[in-house]
């Protein structure tokens, strides 16, 4: 499959601002610099406080391909930007450091896994990336309300440098996960029941 999956169509501006410090054939550090425009999603009538753990903010993936090429990708900061965009579009977000807040939802996202593959160095035909988020959602009193497992997949172009291709694949994977997250929030049974109880 080429390009990004259909969920990515929910984003307003799919153009990437990818940058890479890695050089094809020798590995290196892959940098992500994508912006994540506000997605076209209906806002839910709920307030939420998002608690981003340090492990998510600083998440870095290191992987050695089959030819011992070593790649490092910092995905944490871009993940936070993506999540901020989605939560900001779908919920009325209360600042995390506002101690006096009493939001309807407390949301704790984390990255469960991240993987990427390079043709000729991994078992893939095109540069590709996979990400999976675990989104734990609590009610205002801290009781567990629901949990969302959110996958994302992206492919990068062939040619133009392996580092840049991996950067684009990772950014597409984050966009795919963001679109999936928005859809899951809008249809989750526990969240809908909470909204119904307020009407």
Backbone as JSON, one array per atom type, in Angstrom:
{
  "sequence": "XXXXXXXXXXXXXXXXXXXXXXXXXXXXXXXXXXXXXXXXXXXXXXXXXXXXXXXXXXXXXXXXXXXXXXXXXXXXXXXXXXXXXXXXXXXXXXXXXXXXXXXXXXXXXXXXXXXXXXXXXXXXXXXXXXXXXXXXXXXXXXXXXXXXXXXXXXXXXXXXXXXXXXXXXXXXXXXXXXXXXXXXXXXXXXXXXXXXXXX",
  "N": [[0.85, -1.18, 0.0], [0.62, 2.21, -0.84], [1.46, 5.55, 0.25], [-0.61, 7.35, 2.62], [-3.05, 6.0, 4.88], [-6.7, 5.98, 4.59], [-7.74, 7.38, 6.81], [-6.14, 9.6, 7.17], [-7.22, 11.58, 5.61], [-8.8, 13.22, 7.1], [-7.36, 15.3, 8.04], [-6.59, 18.77, 7.7], [-4.47, 20.03, 6.24], [-2.34, 18.22, 4.53], [0.34, 18.46, 3.83], [3.84, 17.95, 4.38], [6.45, 18.92, 6.64], [9.15, 17.84, 6.61], [12.3, 16.87, 7.99], [15.63, 15.66, 8.01], [18.45, 14.34, 9.69], [19.82, 12.13, 9.1], [21.85, 10.02, 6.99], [21.51, 8.28, 3.96], [22.17, 4.82, 3.99], [24.07, 4.81, 6.02], [22.89, 5.11, 8.42], [21.82, 7.01, 11.33], [20.51, 10.01, 12.94], [17.09, 10.66, 12.89], [15.08, 13.35, 12.31], [11.97, 14.84, 13.19], [9.76, 17.28, 11.98], [7.19, 18.02, 11.52], [4.15, 19.86, 11.3], [0.89, 19.82, 12.79], [-2.04, 20.42, 11.63], [-5.25, 21.67, 12.77], [-7.64, 19.16, 12.95], [-10.58, 18.28, 10.99], [-13.1, 17.89, 12.85], [-15.94, 17.17, 14.92], [-16.59, 18.96, 17.9], [-16.71, 17.62, 21.14], [-19.04, 17.96, 23.87], [-17.5, 18.31, 26.34], [-15.15, 18.88, 28.99], [-11.61, 18.57, 29.32], [-8.59, 17.46, 30.81], [-5.33, 17.07, 29.83], [-2.79, 14.87, 30.51], [0.44, 14.63, 29.95], [2.87, 12.25, 30.09], [6.36, 12.28, 31.06], [7.75, 10.3, 29.79], [6.46, 10.05, 27.35], [6.81, 12.61, 26.23], [9.54, 12.65, 25.76], [10.06, 10.48, 24.18], [12.1, 8.26, 22.47], [13.17, 6.35, 19.76], [15.29, 3.67, 19.03], [16.84, 1.74, 16.61], [18.25, -1.12, 15.08], [18.96, -2.08, 11.84], [18.85, -4.97, 9.6], [21.35, -4.99, 8.45], [22.95, -4.0, 10.37], [22.88, -1.27, 10.44], [22.28, 1.64, 12.26], [19.59, 3.43, 13.52], [18.16, 6.35, 14.89], [15.32, 7.87, 16.22], [13.53, 10.63, 17.28], [10.51, 10.73, 18.51], [8.79, 11.66, 20.4], [8.29, 14.62, 20.9], [6.9, 15.34, 18.5], [4.74, 13.63, 18.68], [3.39, 14.68, 20.9], [2.64, 17.18, 19.83], [0.86, 16.32, 17.83], [-1.13, 15.05, 19.37], [-2.03, 17.19, 20.93], [-3.2, 18.74, 18.96], [-5.37, 17.1, 18.09], [-6.84, 16.61, 20.51], [-7.4, 19.24, 21.18], [-9.14, 19.93, 19.17], [-11.33, 18.25, 19.5], [-12.21, 18.32, 22.12], [-12.88, 20.42, 25.0], [-10.21, 21.73, 26.2], [-8.57, 21.84, 29.29], [-5.93, 23.6, 30.85], [-3.0, 21.76, 31.7], [-1.53, 22.4, 33.98], [-3.29, 23.65, 35.65], [-4.35, 23.63, 38.66], [-6.74, 24.01, 40.01], [-8.71, 23.18, 38.37], [-11.61, 21.29, 37.36], [-12.12, 19.01, 35.44], [-14.23, 17.22, 33.07], [-13.07, 14.96, 32.02], [-10.02, 13.18, 32.49], [-7.13, 12.71, 30.79], [-4.69, 10.4, 29.85], [-2.23, 9.88, 27.81], [0.0, 7.55, 26.16], [2.86, 6.17, 24.48], [2.78, 3.02, 23.16], [4.24, 1.42, 21.39], [6.71, 1.76, 18.81], [7.82, 1.39, 15.52], [10.02, 1.06, 12.7], [10.83, 0.5, 9.23], [13.26, -0.21, 6.68], [13.72, -0.55, 3.23], [15.66, -3.25, 1.98], [17.15, -3.3, 4.24], [15.47, -4.04, 6.17], [12.52, -6.11, 6.53], [10.73, -4.98, 4.49], [9.08, -3.38, 1.7], [8.94, -0.71, 1.11], [9.97, 2.4, 2.66], [8.74, 2.49, 5.93], [6.59, 3.1, 8.77], [5.35, 2.35, 12.03], [3.13, 3.03, 14.67], [1.79, 2.91, 17.97], [-0.59, 4.01, 20.25], [-1.58, 4.19, 23.66], [-4.39, 5.29, 25.21], [-5.48, 6.38, 28.1], [-8.41, 7.07, 29.81], [-9.93, 8.89, 32.3], [-12.58, 9.51, 34.65], [-13.9, 12.53, 36.21], [-13.45, 12.13, 38.93], [-11.27, 10.53, 39.01], [-11.69, 7.86, 38.52], [-11.38, 4.98, 36.39], [-12.53, 5.33, 33.08], [-12.52, 4.71, 30.29], [-10.49, 3.1, 27.78], [-8.36, 3.58, 25.08], [-6.9, 2.03, 22.31], [-4.73, 3.05, 19.94], [-3.7, 2.78, 16.72], [-1.22, 3.62, 14.21], [-0.08, 4.07, 10.86], [2.38, 4.62, 8.39], [3.9, 5.47, 5.21], [6.91, 6.23, 3.54], [8.46, 8.05, 0.77], [10.3, 6.39, -1.86], [13.68, 6.85, -2.57], [15.61, 9.92, -2.57], [16.91, 9.88, -0.18], [17.36, 7.92, 2.7], [16.96, 8.73, 5.34], [15.23, 10.98, 5.16], [13.02, 9.74, 4.0], [12.24, 7.98, 6.05], [11.59, 9.86, 8.0], [9.32, 11.09, 6.84], [7.64, 8.86, 6.69], [7.25, 8.3, 9.42], [5.94, 10.64, 10.22], [3.59, 10.52, 8.7], [2.54, 8.24, 9.9], [1.95, 9.23, 12.46], [-0.01, 11.13, 11.79], [-1.96, 9.43, 10.8], [-2.56, 7.99, 13.12], [-3.57, 10.11, 14.64], [-5.92, 10.8, 13.24], [-7.33, 8.42, 13.62], [-7.61, 8.48, 16.4], [-9.3, 10.72, 16.81], [-11.66, 9.75, 15.63], [-12.23, 7.54, 17.27], [-12.64, 8.74, 19.78], [-15.01, 10.09, 19.24], [-16.89, 8.08, 19.0], [-16.76, 6.4, 21.16], [-18.25, 4.3, 23.56], [-18.43, 4.72, 26.37], [-17.75, 7.4, 26.66], [-19.77, 8.61, 25.15], [-21.95, 7.83, 26.69], [-21.46, 9.27, 29.01], [-21.8, 11.88, 28.05], [-24.5, 11.69, 27.38], [-25.63, 11.41, 29.9], [-25.53, 13.95, 30.86], [-27.38, 15.38, 29.51]],
  "CA": [[0.0, 0.0, 0.0], [1.41, 3.41, -0.92], [0.87, 6.75, 0.83], [-1.21, 7.25, 3.94], [-4.36, 5.37, 4.83], [-7.83, 6.88, 4.41], [-8.02, 8.22, 7.97], [-5.39, 10.83, 7.07], [-7.97, 12.59, 4.89], [-9.47, 14.1, 8.04], [-6.5, 16.44, 8.35], [-6.84, 19.87, 6.79], [-3.35, 20.3, 5.35], [-1.49, 17.06, 4.67], [1.72, 18.69, 3.43], [4.8, 17.68, 5.45], [7.65, 19.74, 6.79], [10.06, 16.83, 7.13], [13.72, 17.14, 7.94], [16.37, 14.5, 8.5], [19.88, 14.46, 9.87], [20.41, 10.86, 8.75], [22.35, 9.85, 5.64], [21.17, 6.97, 3.47], [23.2, 3.81, 3.95], [24.94, 4.79, 7.18], [22.12, 5.33, 9.62], [21.91, 8.36, 11.88], [19.38, 10.51, 13.7], [16.0, 11.13, 12.05], [14.35, 14.42, 13.0], [10.62, 15.14, 12.71], [9.43, 18.7, 12.17], [5.86, 18.23, 10.95], [3.1, 20.51, 12.07], [-0.34, 19.04, 12.73], [-3.17, 21.36, 11.62], [-6.47, 21.26, 13.47], [-8.44, 18.27, 12.09], [-12.0, 18.59, 10.83], [-13.85, 16.98, 13.72], [-16.92, 17.84, 15.78], [-16.15, 19.07, 19.29], [-17.59, 17.0, 22.13], [-19.38, 18.91, 24.94], [-16.82, 17.87, 27.56], [-13.85, 19.46, 29.28], [-10.62, 17.52, 29.55], [-7.22, 17.83, 31.16], [-4.44, 16.07, 29.23], [-1.57, 14.71, 31.29], [1.45, 14.0, 29.11], [3.99, 11.79, 30.91], [7.67, 12.61, 30.53], [8.16, 9.21, 28.89], [5.92, 10.35, 26.03], [7.42, 13.84, 25.72], [10.94, 12.42, 25.38], [10.15, 9.14, 23.59], [13.09, 8.11, 21.4], [13.26, 4.96, 19.31], [16.57, 3.3, 18.43], [16.65, 0.45, 15.95], [19.3, -1.58, 14.18], [18.44, -2.86, 10.72], [19.49, -6.27, 9.43], [22.75, -4.81, 8.07], [23.57, -3.35, 11.53], [22.71, 0.18, 10.39], [21.62, 2.09, 13.49], [18.78, 4.63, 13.33], [17.55, 6.92, 16.09], [14.27, 8.82, 15.86], [12.85, 11.27, 18.41], [9.11, 10.84, 18.12], [8.01, 12.22, 21.5], [7.77, 15.97, 20.69], [5.9, 15.36, 17.43], [3.55, 12.95, 19.2], [2.67, 15.64, 21.74], [2.01, 18.17, 18.94], [-0.28, 15.68, 17.19], [-2.18, 14.84, 20.37], [-2.58, 18.5, 21.27], [-4.08, 19.15, 17.86], [-6.6, 16.3, 18.1], [-7.62, 16.88, 21.72], [-7.86, 20.61, 21.11], [-10.24, 20.01, 18.2], [-12.46, 17.4, 19.87], [-12.61, 18.54, 23.51], [-12.55, 21.71, 25.59], [-9.05, 21.33, 26.99], [-8.17, 22.64, 30.45], [-4.47, 23.52, 30.98], [-2.53, 20.68, 32.58], [-1.0, 22.93, 35.23], [-4.33, 24.38, 36.36], [-4.69, 22.72, 39.76], [-8.11, 24.22, 40.48], [-9.65, 22.71, 37.34], [-12.37, 20.08, 37.63], [-12.57, 18.63, 34.11], [-15.05, 16.02, 32.93], [-12.19, 13.85, 31.69], [-8.57, 13.27, 32.66], [-6.62, 11.84, 29.73], [-3.28, 10.06, 30.03], [-1.76, 9.13, 26.64], [1.36, 7.04, 26.16], [3.24, 5.4, 23.3], [3.02, 1.61, 23.47], [5.32, 0.9, 20.56], [7.03, 2.43, 17.55], [8.74, 0.6, 14.7], [10.12, 1.48, 11.31], [11.55, -0.42, 8.38], [13.94, 0.35, 5.52], [13.94, -1.58, 2.21], [17.02, -3.73, 1.86], [17.73, -3.42, 5.57], [14.4, -4.64, 6.96], [11.63, -6.91, 5.67], [9.69, -4.12, 3.93], [9.32, -2.98, 0.32], [9.04, 0.75, 1.09], [10.18, 2.93, 4.01], [7.45, 2.43, 6.62], [6.62, 3.31, 10.22], [4.16, 1.94, 12.77], [3.07, 3.56, 16.02], [0.57, 2.56, 18.69], [-0.79, 4.77, 21.47], [-2.56, 3.79, 24.65], [-4.98, 6.51, 25.75], [-6.26, 6.06, 29.3], [-9.33, 8.17, 30.08], [-10.52, 8.79, 33.63], [-13.64, 10.47, 34.94], [-13.43, 13.66, 37.01], [-13.02, 11.67, 40.26], [-10.11, 9.67, 38.86], [-12.07, 6.47, 38.24], [-11.21, 4.63, 34.98], [-13.73, 5.43, 32.26], [-12.33, 3.92, 29.08], [-9.11, 3.03, 27.31], [-8.32, 3.49, 23.63], [-5.65, 1.61, 21.67], [-4.75, 3.8, 18.7], [-2.57, 2.49, 15.85], [-0.97, 4.49, 13.07], [0.84, 3.51, 9.88], [2.73, 5.55, 7.32], [4.95, 5.1, 4.28], [7.67, 7.33, 2.97], [8.82, 7.84, -0.63], [11.58, 5.78, -2.17], [14.55, 7.84, -3.19], [15.71, 11.17, -1.85], [17.58, 9.71, 1.11], [16.64, 7.05, 3.62], [16.56, 9.49, 6.52], [14.04, 11.78, 4.86], [11.91, 8.82, 3.79], [11.79, 7.52, 7.36], [10.95, 10.99, 8.65], [7.98, 11.24, 6.29], [6.85, 7.69, 7.1], [6.87, 8.47, 10.83], [4.96, 11.72, 10.32], [2.32, 9.98, 8.19], [2.01, 7.33, 10.92], [1.35, 10.05, 13.5], [-1.25, 11.7, 11.25], [-2.92, 8.33, 10.74], [-2.99, 7.74, 14.5], [-4.39, 11.24, 15.06], [-7.25, 10.67, 12.65], [-7.99, 7.3, 14.31], [-7.95, 8.92, 17.75], [-10.48, 11.56, 16.72], [-12.81, 8.9, 15.34], [-12.53, 6.71, 18.44], [-13.22, 9.6, 20.8], [-16.36, 10.47, 18.85], [-17.83, 6.95, 19.04], [-16.56, 5.54, 22.34], [-19.52, 4.12, 24.26], [-18.37, 5.31, 27.71], [-17.77, 8.86, 26.49], [-21.13, 8.97, 24.71], [-22.86, 7.66, 27.84], [-21.23, 10.41, 29.9], [-22.47, 13.03, 27.44], [-25.94, 11.46, 27.51], [-26.05, 11.6, 31.29], [-25.57, 15.38, 31.14], [-28.45, 16.02, 28.73]],
  "C": [[0.89, 1.23, 0.0], [0.69, 4.58, -0.29], [0.31, 6.48, 2.21], [-2.59, 6.65, 3.82], [-5.46, 6.41, 4.8], [-8.1, 7.78, 5.59], [-7.31, 9.56, 7.87], [-6.15, 11.93, 6.35], [-8.7, 13.54, 5.81], [-8.63, 15.32, 8.37], [-6.66, 17.51, 7.29], [-5.72, 20.03, 5.78], [-2.34, 19.18, 5.46], [-0.04, 17.27, 4.28], [2.65, 18.52, 4.62], [5.9, 18.73, 5.47], [8.72, 18.84, 7.38], [11.5, 17.27, 7.01], [14.44, 15.95, 8.52], [17.83, 14.83, 8.61], [20.59, 13.18, 9.44], [20.85, 10.83, 7.3], [22.07, 8.44, 5.2], [22.37, 6.04, 3.48], [24.08, 3.76, 5.19], [24.2, 5.02, 8.48], [22.24, 6.77, 10.1], [20.67, 8.71, 12.67], [18.35, 11.07, 12.74], [15.19, 12.14, 12.84], [12.99, 14.63, 12.37], [10.32, 16.61, 12.99], [8.05, 19.01, 11.63], [5.0, 19.05, 11.9], [1.82, 19.69, 11.87], [-1.53, 20.0, 12.79], [-4.38, 20.79, 12.33], [-7.31, 20.39, 12.55], [-9.9, 18.7, 12.05], [-12.83, 17.59, 11.6], [-14.83, 17.79, 14.57], [-16.4, 17.84, 17.22], [-17.18, 18.44, 20.22], [-17.84, 17.98, 23.28], [-18.81, 18.48, 26.29], [-15.53, 18.65, 27.74], [-12.88, 18.33, 29.61], [-9.28, 18.14, 29.93], [-6.32, 16.7, 30.65], [-3.15, 16.03, 30.03], [-0.55, 13.91, 30.48], [2.63, 13.55, 29.99], [5.33, 12.15, 30.26], [8.16, 11.54, 29.55], [7.62, 9.4, 27.48], [6.62, 11.56, 25.42], [8.83, 13.6, 25.18], [11.14, 11.09, 24.66], [11.12, 9.14, 22.4], [13.21, 6.63, 21.05], [14.62, 4.75, 18.64], [16.42, 1.9, 17.84], [17.85, 0.13, 15.06], [18.68, -2.43, 13.1], [19.26, -4.14, 10.57], [20.96, -6.14, 9.04], [23.53, -4.06, 9.15], [23.57, -1.83, 11.43], [21.87, 0.61, 11.59], [20.9, 3.41, 13.23], [18.17, 5.05, 14.66], [16.52, 7.96, 15.67], [13.58, 9.33, 17.13], [11.41, 11.54, 18.02], [8.24, 11.51, 19.19], [7.45, 13.62, 21.23], [6.71, 16.06, 19.6], [4.62, 14.67, 17.86], [2.72, 13.9, 20.06], [1.97, 16.68, 20.87], [0.77, 17.58, 18.27], [-1.43, 15.53, 18.17], [-2.82, 16.16, 20.78], [-3.55, 18.98, 20.21], [-5.41, 18.42, 17.9], [-7.46, 16.61, 19.33], [-8.17, 18.31, 21.7], [-9.04, 20.8, 20.17], [-11.49, 19.28, 18.68], [-12.99, 17.64, 21.27], [-12.29, 19.98, 23.92], [-11.44, 21.46, 26.61], [-8.75, 22.35, 28.08], [-6.66, 22.51, 30.6], [-4.05, 22.49, 32.03], [-2.08, 21.19, 33.94], [-2.02, 23.73, 36.04], [-4.89, 23.48, 37.46], [-6.15, 22.83, 40.18], [-9.15, 23.68, 39.5], [-10.36, 21.44, 37.8], [-12.96, 19.59, 36.31], [-13.47, 17.4, 34.13], [-14.19, 14.78, 32.73], [-10.75, 14.19, 32.05], [-7.98, 12.25, 31.7], [-5.12, 11.66, 29.88], [-2.81, 9.23, 28.83], [-0.33, 8.63, 26.83], [1.61, 6.3, 24.85], [3.53, 3.97, 23.74], [4.19, 1.06, 22.66], [5.52, 1.8, 19.34], [8.04, 1.57, 16.82], [8.87, 1.27, 13.35], [10.98, 0.5, 10.54], [12.1, 0.27, 7.16], [14.14, -0.76, 4.49], [15.41, -1.95, 2.1], [17.7, -3.92, 3.2], [16.73, -4.01, 6.56], [13.49, -5.39, 5.99], [10.44, -6.08, 5.19], [10.07, -3.75, 2.51], [9.49, -1.47, 0.16], [9.38, 1.22, 2.5], [8.84, 3.05, 4.74], [7.65, 2.62, 8.12], [5.29, 2.9, 10.82], [4.25, 2.55, 14.16], [1.78, 3.09, 16.67], [0.53, 3.34, 20.01], [-1.78, 4.06, 22.37], [-3.08, 5.07, 25.29], [-5.92, 6.11, 26.89], [-7.11, 7.27, 29.65], [-10.03, 7.91, 31.41], [-11.65, 9.8, 33.76], [-13.09, 11.53, 35.89], [-12.94, 13.25, 38.4], [-11.84, 10.71, 40.21], [-10.42, 8.22, 38.6], [-11.88, 6.17, 36.75], [-12.53, 4.68, 34.23], [-13.62, 4.57, 31.01], [-10.86, 3.95, 28.71], [-9.14, 2.81, 25.8], [-6.94, 3.04, 23.16], [-5.68, 2.19, 20.25], [-3.52, 3.48, 17.86], [-2.41, 3.55, 14.76], [0.06, 3.86, 12.16], [1.14, 4.55, 8.81], [3.85, 5.02, 6.47], [5.63, 6.34, 3.75], [8.03, 7.03, 1.53], [10.13, 7.09, -0.76], [12.42, 6.79, -2.93], [14.59, 9.1, -2.35], [16.37, 11.05, -0.48], [16.74, 8.91, 2.08], [16.13, 7.83, 4.83], [15.3, 10.28, 6.29], [12.82, 10.88, 4.65], [11.36, 8.31, 5.11], [11.08, 8.63, 8.12], [9.52, 11.15, 8.16], [7.09, 10.07, 6.68], [6.37, 7.84, 8.54], [5.81, 9.55, 10.98], [3.6, 11.29, 9.78], [1.7, 9.03, 9.22], [1.35, 8.11, 12.05], [0.04, 10.68, 13.02], [-2.34, 10.63, 11.2], [-3.46, 8.02, 12.13], [-3.88, 8.87, 15.0], [-5.8, 11.16, 14.51], [-8.03, 9.54, 13.33], [-8.44, 7.71, 15.71], [-9.21, 9.78, 17.74], [-11.75, 10.74, 16.49], [-13.21, 8.08, 16.56], [-13.13, 7.53, 19.57], [-14.68, 9.89, 20.52], [-17.37, 9.33, 18.98], [-17.67, 6.05, 20.25], [-17.82, 5.5, 23.19], [-19.52, 4.8, 25.63], [-18.42, 6.83, 27.63], [-19.16, 9.33, 26.07], [-22.14, 8.85, 25.85], [-22.69, 8.81, 28.83], [-21.92, 11.67, 29.36], [-23.98, 12.9, 27.59], [-26.46, 11.72, 28.9], [-26.14, 13.07, 31.66], [-26.74, 16.07, 30.45], [-29.82, 15.85, 29.4]]
}
